[in-house]
C-alpha cells in the first residue's frame, strides 16, 4: 500500500475521484503560502510537487495526527521497505 493510498483510505476518500484539493508546485506554494495555509486550516489538503513529481503532502495537523496514530504500522512498514530498497540499489 502506498502512502497516498493510506491517506485516501484514512480520510474516506476514494481514489482518484476524491483526491487532494490540489497539486502545488514549490514555486506556487511559495507565491501563495498564506492562501494555501488558510485553505489547510479549513480542512483542505494538497500534494506538493517538485518539477512535477509529488514529494510531500500538506494537510491539517489534526488529520496528520490521526493518520499517524491510526496507520503507524503501515507507515513504518512503508518506510522500512523504502529503506531496504534504497540499500539494495546502493550496493
C-alpha positions as CSV (number, residue, x, y, z in Angstrom):
1,X,0.0,0.0,0.0
2,X,1.4,3.4,-0.9
3,X,1.4,6.4,1.4
4,X,-1.3,8.1,-0.8
5,X,-3.5,5.0,-0.6
6,X,-3.1,5.2,3.3
7,X,-4.1,8.8,3.2
8,X,-7.1,8.2,0.9
9,X,-8.3,5.3,3.0
10,X,-7.9,7.1,6.3
11,X,-9.8,10.2,5.1
12,X,-12.5,8.1,3.4
13,X,-11.6,9.5,0.0
14,X,-12.0,7.2,-3.0
15,X,-9.1,7.2,-5.4
16,X,-9.0,9.0,-7.8
17,X,-12.3,10.8,-7.7
18,X,-11.9,12.5,-4.3
19,X,-8.2,13.0,-4.0
20,X,-6.4,16.0,-2.6
21,X,-7.7,19.5,-3.1
22,X,-4.8,20.2,-5.5
23,X,-1.3,19.7,-6.6
24,X,1.0,22.5,-5.8
25,X,4.4,23.1,-7.2
26,X,7.1,24.6,-4.9
27,X,7.0,27.9,-6.8
28,X,3.2,28.1,-6.5
29,X,3.4,27.2,-2.8
30,X,6.0,30.0,-2.1
31,X,3.9,32.5,-4.0
32,X,0.6,31.7,-2.4
33,X,1.7,30.3,1.0
34,X,-0.7,32.4,3.1
35,X,-3.7,31.3,1.0
36,X,-2.6,27.7,1.0
37,X,-2.2,27.7,4.8
38,X,-5.7,29.3,5.1
39,X,-7.1,26.5,3.0
40,X,-5.4,23.8,5.0
41,X,-6.8,25.4,8.2
42,X,-10.3,25.0,6.6
43,X,-9.6,21.2,6.1
44,X,-8.1,21.1,2.5
45,X,-5.0,19.1,1.8
46,X,-2.6,19.3,-1.1
47,X,0.1,17.2,-2.7
48,X,3.3,19.2,-3.1
49,X,5.5,18.6,-6.1
50,X,9.0,19.4,-7.2
51,X,9.4,19.6,-11.0
52,X,6.1,17.7,-11.5
53,X,7.0,14.8,-9.1
54,X,5.0,14.6,-5.8
55,X,7.4,15.0,-2.9
56,X,5.1,15.7,0.1
57,X,1.6,16.2,1.5
58,X,0.4,19.4,3.2
59,X,-2.6,18.6,5.4
60,X,-4.3,19.8,8.6
61,X,-2.4,18.8,11.7
62,X,-5.4,17.1,13.2
63,X,-5.6,14.9,10.1
64,X,-1.8,14.2,10.2
65,X,-2.0,13.2,13.9
66,X,-5.0,10.9,13.2
67,X,-3.3,9.3,10.2
68,X,-0.1,8.7,12.2
69,X,-1.9,7.2,15.1
70,X,-4.2,5.0,13.1
71,X,-1.8,3.9,10.4
72,X,1.5,3.9,12.3
73,X,2.3,0.2,11.4
74,X,1.6,0.7,7.7
75,X,3.6,3.9,7.5
76,X,6.5,2.4,9.4
77,X,6.4,-0.7,7.1
78,X,6.5,1.6,4.0
79,X,9.5,3.5,5.4
80,X,11.3,0.3,6.2
81,X,10.6,-1.2,2.8
82,X,11.8,2.0,1.1
83,X,15.0,1.9,3.2
84,X,15.7,-1.7,2.2
85,X,15.1,-0.9,-1.5
86,X,17.5,2.1,-1.3
87,X,20.1,0.0,0.4
88,X,19.8,-2.7,-2.3
89,X,20.2,-0.2,-5.1
90,X,23.2,1.5,-3.5
91,X,25.1,-1.8,-3.1
